[in-house]
Amino acid sequence: MNTCDRRAVLKLVGGLSLLPSTSAFAQDAGRTALRIAMQDLRVELDPLHPRATALVSFRVLESIYDKLFAIDYQRDGQIRPMLAESIEALDSTTYRVSLRKGVRFHDGEELTAEDVAFTFGAERMLAKDSPGFGVGQISFPSMSTVRATGRYTVEFSTKAPDPVFVKRLTSYGAGIVSKSAYLKAATFDQWARAPIAAGPYRVVEAVENRYIRLEAHEGYWGGRPPLKGIEFRMVREPAARVAGLRAGDFDIITTVAPDQFDILAADKRLDVVGGDTMSFRTLVYDSTTNEVLRDPRIRRAMNLAIDRKTIVNSIWRKRISVPPSHQHPAYGALYNPDRPIPRHNPEEAKRLLAEAGYNGAAIPFKTVGNYYTAELIETQAIAAMWRAVGLNVDIQMKENWAQVEDRLGRGVNNSSDGTYYPDPTASFVSRWGSQSNFQRGGYWRNDRFNVLETTLLTAQDPAARRAAYQEMLDIFDEIDPPGTVLHSLGEFFGKRANIKWTPTPTGLMDFRPGAINV
């Protein structure tokens, strides 16, 4: 977009909406309810709820919420209108959105500009005392005001020019909610367990640590949903998910481990889909409360000791890749193909440990062991690589993420950085930046990194953004590492062979019309 043109209309490529083909609407008979086994569930179903900021939540929320715009991964990965019809840049910080007419919420009420303004407004997200402020500042740090200017027109203002503002409207936290239904709930937590939105499926029931049940939203603007309903069941153990799929208890299972690929491939009734995603599997270091990790030389040594290629080749059977740092080719002009993958140099790691005067103090490595694919075996492999250079690593098995993230005794833990639109602001800044839970939670801070972040967030010149981003990667990789990228976030799903479906490149599950055929 050329922000110098004050009346420039953002021409969304092709001008197409996410309406499915006519054939998708014709499948009236024989709809089934899908049963999906997942490693974890969060019953707080508002994307701005702090407990909902996890991949397992994003996968469920994709069926409940629609946004103004979406990245169309079924076609060409471009931005397409969804609940909106168009967007116009009035100047470098003001945007006018025209809404689709006749959209119905799950309760039958029509979606209007008042609902959109409330979704992003002060009472729910923009005010510091609003329940969604913390998450909202991660997804929409530039947003200043939003107001309805007509029944179907909304005007957004940003604090400063934002080169990716339209992309932000496709990200998590951007699902539109019903203002009237929200205001009827006694508390934010009560609302989050039974939200009213405009996606293809509506919430029926959510039971902690057991299941979440959805049913088709028959008034869905995008056509009749292809499934009668969806039941997400929590099954923590990977082997139990595989056994349930083979026994016919589930139709799809998430987070299939590499050592289960052959078992599923041998069963002609089943198959495995997925692979590399646009997201990143990472490690997090606490360099604030952990005295050993305060020295950046220790953290640099830890990164140098990890043999990522061996992990990918042996554990993952070469089915995923090691990216050149925290970047992806989909970032376009900001991507640097000449940046090397994180280095493996055990001898340099030993030298840095000696230089830092490391005395063998234990470094806790907390893990739940089964949240990420192959999490436990990767944790053990990485700990062995660290021990080989002289680090004293203490693997600590925890029952849940609250124990992992407990400020007392933090050191290292497993993590992932989801990329939900193609730009480093989607995952790199939101995960490691000044407003991220990581920095605000007291894990790490780097003033130069945060200065560069401002350029990445606001500069209109792609060259300036690229220079800032690449210097931030230098800090991340070599100078003052807050963690490290291990490899792409590999996501594999087991499913019944007669289900024609694949996950999105972001690792999410889309069950809208045209996305699945049972």
TORDREN-762944 format. One record per residue (C-alpha): chain; residue in one letter; y, z, x. Coordinates in steps of 0.25 Angstrom, whole numbers. Layout:
BEGIN
@mol:A&type:A&py:Y&pz:Z&px:X
...
END
This chain:
BEGIN
@mol:A&type:M&py:0&pz:0&px:0
@mol:A&type:N&py:14&pz:-3&px:5
@mol:A&type:T&py:22&pz:9&px:2
@mol:A&type:C&py:35&pz:2&px:5
@mol:A&type:D&py:33&pz:-6&px:-8
@mol:A&type:R&py:38&pz:4&px:-18
@mol:A&type:R&py:32&pz:-3&px:-29
@mol:A&type:A&py:19&pz:-7&px:-23
@mol:A&type:V&py:7&pz:-7&px:-32
@mol:A&type:L&py:-6&pz:-2&px:-25
@mol:A&type:K&py:-15&pz:-14&px:-27
@mol:A&type:L&py:-29&pz:-8&px:-28
@mol:A&type:V&py:-38&pz:-19&px:-23
@mol:A&type:G&py:-43&pz:-28&px:-33
@mol:A&type:G&py:-36&pz:-20&px:-44
@mol:A&type:L&py:-50&pz:-16&px:-50
@mol:A&type:S&py:-53&pz:-3&px:-57
@mol:A&type:L&py:-66&pz:4&px:-55
@mol:A&type:L&py:-72&pz:-1&px:-68
@mol:A&type:P&py:-86&pz:-5&px:-67
@mol:A&type:S&py:-92&pz:-19&px:-70
@mol:A&type:T&py:-95&pz:-21&px:-85
@mol:A&type:S&py:-110&pz:-20&px:-82
@mol:A&type:A&py:-108&pz:-6&px:-79
@mol:A&type:F&py:-103&pz:-3&px:-93
@mol:A&type:A&py:-115&pz:-9&px:-99
@mol:A&type:Q&py:-125&pz:1&px:-95
@mol:A&type:D&py:-125&pz:10&px:-108
@mol:A&type:A&py:-139&pz:13&px:-109
@mol:A&type:G&py:-149&pz:21&px:-100
@mol:A&type:R&py:-139&pz:30&px:-93
@mol:A&type:T&py:-145&pz:41&px:-85
@mol:A&type:A&py:-140&pz:54&px:-80
@mol:A&type:L&py:-140&pz:55&px:-64
@mol:A&type:R&py:-145&pz:67&px:-57
@mol:A&type:I&py:-139&pz:69&px:-43
@mol:A&type:A&py:-144&pz:80&px:-33
@mol:A&type:M&py:-133&pz:84&px:-24
@mol:A&type:Q&py:-132&pz:94&px:-12
@mol:A&type:D&py:-121&pz:102&px:-18
@mol:A&type:L&py:-112&pz:103&px:-31
@mol:A&type:R&py:-98&pz:108&px:-34
@mol:A&type:V&py:-96&pz:111&px:-48
@mol:A&type:E&py:-81&pz:111&px:-47
@mol:A&type:L&py:-78&pz:97&px:-51
@mol:A&type:D&py:-63&pz:95&px:-49
@mol:A&type:P&py:-61&pz:87&px:-36
@mol:A&type:L&py:-49&pz:97&px:-33
@mol:A&type:H&py:-58&pz:109&px:-33
@mol:A&type:P&py:-61&pz:114&px:-19
@mol:A&type:R&py:-76&pz:115&px:-21
@mol:A&type:A&py:-76&pz:100&px:-25
@mol:A&type:T&py:-71&pz:95&px:-12
@mol:A&type:A&py:-85&pz:91&px:-7
@mol:A&type:L&py:-94&pz:78&px:-7
@mol:A&type:V&py:-103&pz:84&px:-17
@mol:A&type:S&py:-92&pz:86&px:-27
@mol:A&type:F&py:-86&pz:72&px:-24
@mol:A&type:R&py:-99&pz:66&px:-28
@mol:A&type:V&py:-99&pz:73&px:-42
@mol:A&type:L&py:-84&pz:71&px:-45
@mol:A&type:E&py:-85&pz:56&px:-43
@mol:A&type:S&py:-92&pz:56&px:-56
@mol:A&type:I&py:-82&pz:65&px:-63
@mol:A&type:Y&py:-68&pz:60&px:-59
@mol:A&type:D&py:-61&pz:46&px:-58
@mol:A&type:K&py:-48&pz:44&px:-50
@mol:A&type:L&py:-36&pz:35&px:-51
@mol:A&type:F&py:-42&pz:26&px:-40
@mol:A&type:A&py:-55&pz:25&px:-33
@mol:A&type:I&py:-61&pz:19&px:-21
@mol:A&type:D&py:-70&pz:8&px:-26
@mol:A&type:Y&py:-82&pz:9&px:-17
@mol:A&type:Q&py:-91&pz:0&px:-26
@mol:A&type:R&py:-82&pz:-12&px:-23
@mol:A&type:D&py:-73&pz:-12&px:-11
@mol:A&type:G&py:-68&pz:2&px:-8
@mol:A&type:Q&py:-54&pz:-1&px:-13
@mol:A&type:I&py:-46&pz:8&px:-22
@mol:A&type:R&py:-48&pz:5&px:-37
@mol:A&type:P&py:-41&pz:10&px:-49
@mol:A&type:M&py:-49&pz:20&px:-57
@mol:A&type:L&py:-42&pz:29&px:-67
@mol:A&type:A&py:-29&pz:22&px:-62
@mol:A&type:E&py:-25&pz:7&px:-64
@mol:A&type:S&py:-15&pz:6&px:-53
@mol:A&type:I&py:-6&pz:13&px:-43
@mol:A&type:E&py:8&pz:9&px:-39
@mol:A&type:A&py:16&pz:15&px:-27
@mol:A&type:L&py:30&pz:17&px:-32
@mol:A&type:D&py:34&pz:22&px:-18
@mol:A&type:S&py:27&pz:27&px:-5
@mol:A&type:T&py:24&pz:41&px:-12
@mol:A&type:T&py:23&pz:37&px:-27
@mol:A&type:Y&py:12&pz:31&px:-35
@mol:A&type:R&py:11&pz:27&px:-49
@mol:A&type:V&py:-3&pz:26&px:-55
@mol:A&type:S&py:-7&pz:19&px:-68
@mol:A&type:L&py:-19&pz:25&px:-75
@mol:A&type:R&py:-30&pz:18&px:-82
@mol:A&type:K&py:-29&pz:20&px:-97
@mol:A&type:G&py:-40&pz:25&px:-106
@mol:A&type:V&py:-47&pz:34&px:-96
@mol:A&type:R&py:-54&pz:46&px:-102
@mol:A&type:F&py:-57&pz:59&px:-96
@mol:A&type:H&py:-71&pz:66&px:-98
@mol:A&type:D&py:-66&pz:73&px:-111
@mol:A&type:G&py:-60&pz:60&px:-117
@mol:A&type:E&py:-46&pz:62&px:-114
@mol:A&type:E&py:-38&pz:51&px:-108
@mol:A&type:L&py:-34&pz:51&px:-94
@mol:A&type:T&py:-19&pz:50&px:-92
@mol:A&type:A&py:-8&pz:51&px:-81
@mol:A&type:E&py:-6&pz:66&px:-85
@mol:A&type:D&py:-21&pz:68&px:-80
@mol:A&type:V&py:-19&pz:61&px:-67
@mol:A&type:A&py:-6&pz:68&px:-65
@mol:A&type:F&py:-13&pz:82&px:-68
@mol:A&type:T&py:-25&pz:78&px:-59
@mol:A&type:F&py:-16&pz:77&px:-46
@mol:A&type:G&py:-5&pz:86&px:-51
@mol:A&type:A&py:1&pz:100&px:-48
@mol:A&type:E&py:-8&pz:108&px:-57
@mol:A&type:R&py:-21&pz:103&px:-52
@mol:A&type:M&py:-18&pz:98&px:-38
@mol:A&type:L&py:-4&pz:97&px:-32
@mol:A&type:A&py:1&pz:111&px:-34
@mol:A&type:K&py:-3&pz:121&px:-23
@mol:A&type:D&py:-9&pz:131&px:-33
@mol:A&type:S&py:-16&pz:120&px:-40
@mol:A&type:P&py:-32&pz:121&px:-40
@mol:A&type:G&py:-33&pz:107&px:-33
@mol:A&type:F&py:-22&pz:108&px:-23
@mol:A&type:G&py:-31&pz:110&px:-11
@mol:A&type:V&py:-40&pz:98&px:-13
@mol:A&type:G&py:-29&pz:90&px:-19
@mol:A&type:Q&py:-21&pz:91&px:-6
@mol:A&type:I&py:-33&pz:86&px:2
@mol:A&type:S&py:-34&pz:73&px:-7
@mol:A&type:F&py:-19&pz:71&px:-11
@mol:A&type:P&py:-11&pz:78&px:0
@mol:A&type:S&py:1&pz:68&px:-2
@mol:A&type:M&py:2&pz:69&px:-18
@mol:A&type:S&py:15&pz:75&px:-22
@mol:A&type:T&py:16&pz:73&px:-37
@mol:A&type:V&py:9&pz:66&px:-48
@mol:A&type:R&py:15&pz:64&px:-62
@mol:A&type:A&py:11&pz:56&px:-75
@mol:A&type:T&py:22&pz:45&px:-78
@mol:A&type:G&py:15&pz:40&px:-90
@mol:A&type:R&py:2&pz:41&px:-98
@mol:A&type:Y&py:-5&pz:32&px:-88
@mol:A&type:T&py:4&pz:33&px:-75
@mol:A&type:V&py:5&pz:43&px:-64
@mol:A&type:E&py:14&pz:44&px:-52
@mol:A&type:F&py:9&pz:51&px:-39
@mol:A&type:S&py:19&pz:55&px:-28
@mol:A&type:T&py:15&pz:59&px:-14
@mol:A&type:K&py:22&pz:68&px:-4
@mol:A&type:A&py:23&pz:56&px:6
@mol:A&type:P&py:17&pz:42&px:7
@mol:A&type:D&py:2&pz:43&px:6
@mol:A&type:P&py:-5&pz:30&px:12
@mol:A&type:V&py:-18&pz:34&px:4
@mol:A&type:F&py:-13&pz:39&px:-9
@mol:A&type:V&py:-20&pz:30&px:-18
@mol:A&type:K&py:-33&pz:32&px:-10
@mol:A&type:R&py:-31&pz:47&px:-13
@mol:A&type:L&py:-32&pz:44&px:-28
@mol:A&type:T&py:-47&pz:40&px:-25
@mol:A&type:S&py:-51&pz:53&px:-18
@mol:A&type:Y&py:-57&pz:66&px:-22
@mol:A&type:G&py:-47&pz:74&px:-30
@mol:A&type:A&py:-42&pz:62&px:-37
@mol:A&type:G&py:-51&pz:63&px:-50
@mol:A&type:I&py:-42&pz:63&px:-62
@mol:A&type:V&py:-44&pz:75&px:-71
@mol:A&type:S&py:-40&pz:78&px:-86
@mol:A&type:K&py:-28&pz:87&px:-86
@mol:A&type:S&py:-30&pz:92&px:-100
@mol:A&type:A&py:-45&pz:96&px:-97
@mol:A&type:Y&py:-40&pz:102&px:-83
@mol:A&type:L&py:-30&pz:111&px:-90
@mol:A&type:K&py:-40&pz:116&px:-100
@mol:A&type:A&py:-49&pz:122&px:-89
@mol:A&type:A&py:-46&pz:137&px:-87
@mol:A&type:T&py:-48&pz:136&px:-71
@mol:A&type:F&py:-49&pz:125&px:-61
@mol:A&type:D&py:-63&pz:129&px:-58
@mol:A&type:Q&py:-67&pz:128&px:-73
@mol:A&type:W&py:-60&pz:114&px:-73
@mol:A&type:A&py:-68&pz:110&px:-61
@mol:A&type:R&py:-81&pz:112&px:-67
@mol:A&type:A&py:-79&pz:103&px:-79
@mol:A&type:P&py:-67&pz:94&px:-76
@mol:A&type:I&py:-63&pz:82&px:-85
@mol:A&type:A&py:-61&pz:69&px:-77
@mol:A&type:A&py:-62&pz:54&px:-80
@mol:A&type:G&py:-74&pz:50&px:-71
@mol:A&type:P&py:-87&pz:44&px:-76
@mol:A&type:Y&py:-94&pz:57&px:-79
@mol:A&type:R&py:-90&pz:71&px:-84
@mol:A&type:V&py:-94&pz:85&px:-81
@mol:A&type:V&py:-104&pz:91&px:-90
@mol:A&type:E&py:-109&pz:103&px:-82
@mol:A&type:A&py:-107&pz:109&px:-68
@mol:A&type:V&py:-116&pz:120&px:-63
@mol:A&type:E&py:-114&pz:127&px:-49
@mol:A&type:N&py:-125&pz:124&px:-39
@mol:A&type:R&py:-133&pz:116&px:-50
@mol:A&type:Y&py:-128&pz:103&px:-56
@mol:A&type:I&py:-116&pz:95&px:-61
@mol:A&type:R&py:-118&pz:87&px:-74
@mol:A&type:L&py:-109&pz:75&px:-78
@mol:A&type:E&py:-111&pz:66&px:-89
@mol:A&type:A&py:-105&pz:52&px:-92
@mol:A&type:H&py:-90&pz:51&px:-96
@mol:A&type:E&py:-92&pz:41&px:-107
@mol:A&type:G&py:-77&pz:38&px:-108
@mol:A&type:Y&py:-76&pz:34&px:-93
@mol:A&type:W&py:-66&pz:24&px:-91
@mol:A&type:G&py:-74&pz:16&px:-81
@mol:A&type:G&py:-86&pz:13&px:-91
@mol:A&type:R&py:-98&pz:21&px:-95
@mol:A&type:P&py:-104&pz:29&px:-84
@mol:A&type:P&py:-117&pz:24&px:-79
@mol:A&type:L&py:-124&pz:38&px:-80
@mol:A&type:K&py:-126&pz:47&px:-91
@mol:A&type:G&py:-123&pz:59&px:-82
@mol:A&type:I&py:-124&pz:65&px:-68
@mol:A&type:E&py:-130&pz:78&px:-64
@mol:A&type:F&py:-127&pz:82&px:-50
@mol:A&type:R&py:-137&pz:93&px:-46
@mol:A&type:M&py:-136&pz:102&px:-33
@mol:A&type:V&py:-148&pz:101&px:-24
@mol:A&type:R&py:-145&pz:106&px:-11
@mol:A&type:E&py:-157&pz:103&px:-3
@mol:A&type:P&py:-158&pz:88&px:2
@mol:A&type:A&py:-173&pz:88&px:1
@mol:A&type:A&py:-172&pz:94&px:-14
@mol:A&type:R&py:-163&pz:82&px:-18
@mol:A&type:V&py:-173&pz:72&px:-12
@mol:A&type:A&py:-184&pz:79&px:-19
@mol:A&type:G&py:-177&pz:79&px:-32
@mol:A&type:L&py:-174&pz:64&px:-31
@mol:A&type:R&py:-188&pz:60&px:-28
@mol:A&type:A&py:-193&pz:69&px:-40
@mol:A&type:G&py:-183&pz:62&px:-49
@mol:A&type:D&py:-174&pz:74&px:-51
@mol:A&type:F&py:-162&pz:67&px:-46
@mol:A&type:D&py:-157&pz:53&px:-46
@mol:A&type:I&py:-147&pz:54&px:-34
@mol:A&type:I&py:-147&pz:64&px:-23
@mol:A&type:T&py:-136&pz:66&px:-13
@mol:A&type:T&py:-136&pz:69&px:2
@mol:A&type:V&py:-149&pz:63&px:6
@mol:A&type:A&py:-153&pz:67&px:20
@mol:A&type:P&py:-157&pz:57&px:30
@mol:A&type:D&py:-171&pz:63&px:31
@mol:A&type:Q&py:-173&pz:60&px:16
@mol:A&type:F&py:-170&pz:45&px:17
@mol:A&type:D&py:-185&pz:41&px:20
@mol:A&type:I&py:-190&pz:50&px:9
@mol:A&type:L&py:-181&pz:44&px:-2
@mol:A&type:A&py:-183&pz:29&px:4
@mol:A&type:A&py:-198&pz:31&px:2
@mol:A&type:D&py:-196&pz:33&px:-13
@mol:A&type:K&py:-194&pz:20&px:-20
@mol:A&type:R&py:-188&pz:27&px:-32
@mol:A&type:L&py:-176&pz:32&px:-23
@mol:A&type:D&py:-166&pz:27&px:-12
@mol:A&type:V&py:-155&pz:32&px:-3
@mol:A&type:V&py:-141&pz:27&px:-4
@mol:A&type:G&py:-129&pz:31&px:4
@mol:A&type:G&py:-125&pz:32&px:19
@mol:A&type:D&py:-112&pz:32&px:27
@mol:A&type:T&py:-100&pz:36&px:18
@mol:A&type:M&py:-85&pz:36&px:21
@mol:A&type:S&py:-86&pz:51&px:23
@mol:A&type:F&py:-89&pz:60&px:36
@mol:A&type:R&py:-99&pz:70&px:39
@mol:A&type:T&py:-91&pz:81&px:47
@mol:A&type:L&py:-91&pz:94&px:54
@mol:A&type:V&py:-80&pz:104&px:52
@mol:A&type:Y&py:-76&pz:114&px:63
@mol:A&type:D&py:-68&pz:127&px:61
@mol:A&type:S&py:-58&pz:127&px:73
@mol:A&type:T&py:-50&pz:138&px:67
@mol:A&type:T&py:-58&pz:150&px:63
@mol:A&type:N&py:-69&pz:147&px:73
@mol:A&type:E&py:-65&pz:151&px:87
@mol:A&type:V&py:-75&pz:142&px:95
@mol:A&type:L&py:-70&pz:130&px:87
@mol:A&type:R&py:-55&pz:132&px:89
@mol:A&type:D&py:-57&pz:125&px:103
@mol:A&type:P&py:-56&pz:110&px:100
@mol:A&type:R&py:-65&pz:108&px:112
@mol:A&type:I&py:-76&pz:115&px:105
@mol:A&type:R&py:-75&pz:106&px:93
@mol:A&type:R&py:-74&pz:94&px:102
@mol:A&type:A&py:-87&pz:98&px:109
@mol:A&type:M&py:-94&pz:100&px:96
@mol:A&type:N&py:-90&pz:85&px:92
@mol:A&type:L&py:-94&pz:79&px:105
@mol:A&type:A&py:-108&pz:86&px:104
@mol:A&type:I&py:-112&pz:79&px:91
@mol:A&type:D&py:-120&pz:67&px:92
@mol:A&type:R&py:-117&pz:60&px:79
@mol:A&type:K&py:-124&pz:47&px:82
@mol:A&type:T&py:-137&pz:55&px:84
@mol:A&type:I&py:-135&pz:63&px:71
@mol:A&type:V&py:-133&pz:50&px:63
@mol:A&type:N&py:-144&pz:43&px:70
@mol:A&type:S&py:-155&pz:54&px:69
@mol:A&type:I&py:-151&pz:62&px:56
@mol:A&type:W&py:-145&pz:51&px:48
@mol:A&type:R&py:-154&pz:39&px:53
@mol:A&type:K&py:-142&pz:31&px:56
@mol:A&type:R&py:-138&pz:30&px:41
@mol:A&type:I&py:-124&pz:35&px:43
@mol:A&type:S&py:-113&pz:33&px:54
@mol:A&type:V&py:-104&pz:41&px:63
@mol:A&type:P&py:-89&pz:37&px:61
@mol:A&type:P&py:-79&pz:35&px:71
@mol:A&type:S&py:-73&pz:49&px:68
@mol:A&type:H&py:-67&pz:52&px:55
@mol:A&type:Q&py:-64&pz:38&px:50
@mol:A&type:H&py:-70&pz:27&px:42
@mol:A&type:P&py:-68&pz:12&px:42
@mol:A&type:A&py:-64&pz:13&px:27
@mol:A&type:Y&py:-51&pz:19&px:33
@mol:A&type:G&py:-46&pz:5&px:37
@mol:A&type:A&py:-34&pz:4&px:46
@mol:A&type:L&py:-36&pz:19&px:49
@mol:A&type:Y&py:-50&pz:18&px:55
@mol:A&type:N&py:-52&pz:16&px:70
@mol:A&type:P&py:-65&pz:9&px:73
@mol:A&type:D&py:-63&pz:12&px:88
@mol:A&type:R&py:-64&pz:27&px:86
@mol:A&type:P&py:-77&pz:32&px:91
@mol:A&type:I&py:-87&pz:41&px:84
@mol:A&type:P&py:-86&pz:55&px:88
@mol:A&type:R&py:-91&pz:57&px:102
@mol:A&type:H&py:-104&pz:63&px:107
@mol:A&type:N&py:-103&pz:69&px:121
@mol:A&type:P&py:-110&pz:82&px:123
@mol:A&type:E&py:-106&pz:83&px:137
@mol:A&type:E&py:-91&pz:83&px:134
@mol:A&type:A&py:-94&pz:93&px:123
@mol:A&type:K&py:-100&pz:103&px:133
@mol:A&type:R&py:-88&pz:101&px:142
@mol:A&type:L&py:-78&pz:104&px:131
@mol:A&type:L&py:-86&pz:117&px:127
@mol:A&type:A&py:-86&pz:121&px:142
@mol:A&type:E&py:-71&pz:118&px:142
@mol:A&type:A&py:-68&pz:126&px:129
@mol:A&type:G&py:-76&pz:138&px:135
@mol:A&type:Y&py:-86&pz:138&px:124
@mol:A&type:N&py:-94&pz:151&px:125
@mol:A&type:G&py:-106&pz:148&px:115
@mol:A&type:A&py:-99&pz:154&px:103
@mol:A&type:A&py:-107&pz:151&px:90
@mol:A&type:I&py:-101&pz:140&px:81
@mol:A&type:P&py:-106&pz:141&px:67
@mol:A&type:F&py:-110&pz:128&px:60
@mol:A&type:K&py:-111&pz:131&px:45
@mol:A&type:T&py:-119&pz:122&px:36
@mol:A&type:V&py:-125&pz:122&px:22
@mol:A&type:G&py:-135&pz:112&px:28
@mol:A&type:N&py:-137&pz:103&px:16
@mol:A&type:Y&py:-124&pz:99&px:11
@mol:A&type:Y&py:-122&pz:86&px:19
@mol:A&type:T&py:-133&pz:76&px:22
@mol:A&type:A&py:-142&pz:81&px:34
@mol:A&type:E&py:-132&pz:92&px:36
@mol:A&type:L&py:-142&pz:103&px:41
@mol:A&type:I&py:-149&pz:93&px:51
@mol:A&type:E&py:-135&pz:88&px:56
@mol:A&type:T&py:-130&pz:102&px:58
@mol:A&type:Q&py:-142&pz:106&px:66
@mol:A&type:A&py:-140&pz:93&px:74
@mol:A&type:I&py:-126&pz:95&px:77
@mol:A&type:A&py:-128&pz:110&px:81
@mol:A&type:A&py:-139&pz:105&px:91
@mol:A&type:M&py:-129&pz:96&px:97
@mol:A&type:W&py:-118&pz:107&px:98
@mol:A&type:R&py:-128&pz:116&px:104
@mol:A&type:A&py:-132&pz:106&px:114
@mol:A&type:V&py:-118&pz:106&px:120
@mol:A&type:G&py:-118&pz:121&px:120
@mol:A&type:L&py:-112&pz:125&px:107
@mol:A&type:N&py:-117&pz:137&px:99
@mol:A&type:V&py:-118&pz:132&px:85
@mol:A&type:D&py:-123&pz:141&px:74
@mol:A&type:I&py:-128&pz:134&px:62
@mol:A&type:Q&py:-126&pz:142&px:49
@mol:A&type:M&py:-132&pz:138&px:36
@mol:A&type:K&py:-124&pz:141&px:24
@mol:A&type:E&py:-127&pz:141&px:9
@mol:A&type:N&py:-114&pz:134&px:4
@mol:A&type:W&py:-101&pz:128&px:9
@mol:A&type:A&py:-93&pz:141&px:6
@mol:A&type:Q&py:-101&pz:148&px:17
@mol:A&type:V&py:-99&pz:136&px:27
@mol:A&type:E&py:-84&pz:136&px:25
@mol:A&type:D&py:-83&pz:151&px:25
@mol:A&type:R&py:-71&pz:153&px:35
@mol:A&type:L&py:-79&pz:164&px:42
@mol:A&type:G&py:-88&pz:159&px:53
@mol:A&type:R&py:-84&pz:144&px:52
@mol:A&type:G&py:-87&pz:134&px:63
@mol:A&type:V&py:-93&pz:121&px:60
@mol:A&type:N&py:-98&pz:115&px:46
@mol:A&type:N&py:-102&pz:102&px:41
@mol:A&type:S&py:-93&pz:94&px:32
@mol:A&type:S&py:-90&pz:80&px:27
@mol:A&type:D&py:-77&pz:72&px:25
@mol:A&type:G&py:-77&pz:63&px:12
@mol:A&type:T&py:-69&pz:50&px:13
@mol:A&type:Y&py:-66&pz:47&px:-2
@mol:A&type:Y&py:-56&pz:36&px:1
@mol:A&type:P&py:-55&pz:27&px:13
@mol:A&type:D&py:-44&pz:34&px:22
@mol:A&type:P&py:-45&pz:46&px:32
@mol:A&type:T&py:-36&pz:54&px:22
@mol:A&type:A&py:-48&pz:55&px:13
@mol:A&type:S&py:-57&pz:62&px:23
@mol:A&type:F&py:-51&pz:65&px:36
@mol:A&type:V&py:-38&pz:71&px:31
@mol:A&type:S&py:-43&pz:78&px:19
@mol:A&type:R&py:-54&pz:84&px:27
@mol:A&type:W&py:-47&pz:88&px:40
@mol:A&type:G&py:-32&pz:87&px:37
@mol:A&type:S&py:-22&pz:97&px:35
@mol:A&type:Q&py:-24&pz:99&px:20
@mol:A&type:S&py:-39&pz:99&px:21
@mol:A&type:N&py:-48&pz:111&px:18
@mol:A&type:F&py:-52&pz:110&px:33
@mol:A&type:Q&py:-38&pz:113&px:38
@mol:A&type:R&py:-34&pz:122&px:27
@mol:A&type:G&py:-47&pz:129&px:28
@mol:A&type:G&py:-43&pz:133&px:42
@mol:A&type:Y&py:-54&pz:125&px:50
@mol:A&type:W&py:-44&pz:117&px:59
@mol:A&type:R&py:-30&pz:112&px:61
@mol:A&type:N&py:-24&pz:102&px:70
@mol:A&type:D&py:-9&pz:100&px:69
@mol:A&type:R&py:-9&pz:86&px:75
@mol:A&type:F&py:-20&pz:81&px:65
@mol:A&type:N&py:-12&pz:86&px:53
@mol:A&type:V&py:1&pz:79&px:58
@mol:A&type:L&py:-7&pz:66&px:59
@mol:A&type:E&py:-13&pz:69&px:45
@mol:A&type:T&py:1&pz:67&px:39
@mol:A&type:T&py:2&pz:53&px:45
@mol:A&type:L&py:-12&pz:49&px:40
@mol:A&type:L&py:-8&pz:54&px:26
@mol:A&type:T&py:6&pz:48&px:25
@mol:A&type:A&py:8&pz:36&px:34
@mol:A&type:Q&py:9&pz:23&px:28
@mol:A&type:D&py:6&pz:15&px:41
@mol:A&type:P&py:-9&pz:13&px:43
@mol:A&type:A&py:-7&pz:13&px:58
@mol:A&type:A&py:0&pz:27&px:58
@mol:A&type:R&py:-11&pz:32&px:49
@mol:A&type:R&py:-22&pz:27&px:58
@mol:A&type:A&py:-15&pz:33&px:70
@mol:A&type:A&py:-14&pz:47&px:64
@mol:A&type:Y&py:-28&pz:46&px:59
@mol:A&type:Q&py:-34&pz:42&px:72
@mol:A&type:E&py:-27&pz:53&px:79
@mol:A&type:M&py:-32&pz:63&px:69
@mol:A&type:L&py:-46&pz:58&px:72
@mol:A&type:D&py:-43&pz:61&px:87
@mol:A&type:I&py:-40&pz:75&px:84
@mol:A&type:F&py:-52&pz:76&px:75
@mol:A&type:D&py:-62&pz:70&px:85
@mol:A&type:E&py:-57&pz:74&px:98
@mol:A&type:I&py:-45&pz:83&px:99
@mol:A&type:D&py:-47&pz:95&px:89
@mol:A&type:P&py:-59&pz:91&px:80
@mol:A&type:P&py:-60&pz:99&px:67
@mol:A&type:G&py:-74&pz:94&px:65
@mol:A&type:T&py:-81&pz:81&px:67
@mol:A&type:V&py:-87&pz:69&px:60
@mol:A&type:L&py:-102&pz:68&px:62
@mol:A&type:H&py:-104&pz:55&px:54
@mol:A&type:S&py:-101&pz:48&px:41
@mol:A&type:L&py:-105&pz:56&px:29
@mol:A&type:G&py:-119&pz:50&px:26
@mol:A&type:E&py:-122&pz:51&px:11
@mol:A&type:F&py:-136&pz:47&px:6
@mol:A&type:F&py:-141&pz:48&px:-9
@mol:A&type:G&py:-155&pz:47&px:-14
@mol:A&type:K&py:-156&pz:41&px:-28
@mol:A&type:R&py:-166&pz:34&px:-37
@mol:A&type:A&py:-168&pz:20&px:-33
@mol:A&type:N&py:-164&pz:15&px:-47
@mol:A&type:I&py:-150&pz:21&px:-46
@mol:A&type:K&py:-141&pz:10&px:-41
@mol:A&type:W&py:-130&pz:18&px:-34
@mol:A&type:T&py:-124&pz:21&px:-21
@mol:A&type:P&py:-114&pz:32&px:-16
@mol:A&type:T&py:-100&pz:28&px:-13
@mol:A&type:P&py:-96&pz:26&px:2
@mol:A&type:T&py:-89&pz:40&px:1
@mol:A&type:G&py:-103&pz:46&px:-3
@mol:A&type:L&py:-99&pz:49&px:-18
@mol:A&type:M&py:-107&pz:46&px:-30
@mol:A&type:D&py:-101&pz:36&px:-40
@mol:A&type:F&py:-108&pz:35&px:-54
@mol:A&type:R&py:-97&pz:27&px:-61
@mol:A&type:P&py:-100&pz:14&px:-69
@mol:A&type:G&py:-105&pz:4&px:-59
@mol:A&type:A&py:-108&pz:13&px:-48
@mol:A&type:I&py:-122&pz:17&px:-52
@mol:A&type:N&py:-134&pz:10&px:-60
@mol:A&type:V&py:-146&pz:18&px:-64
END
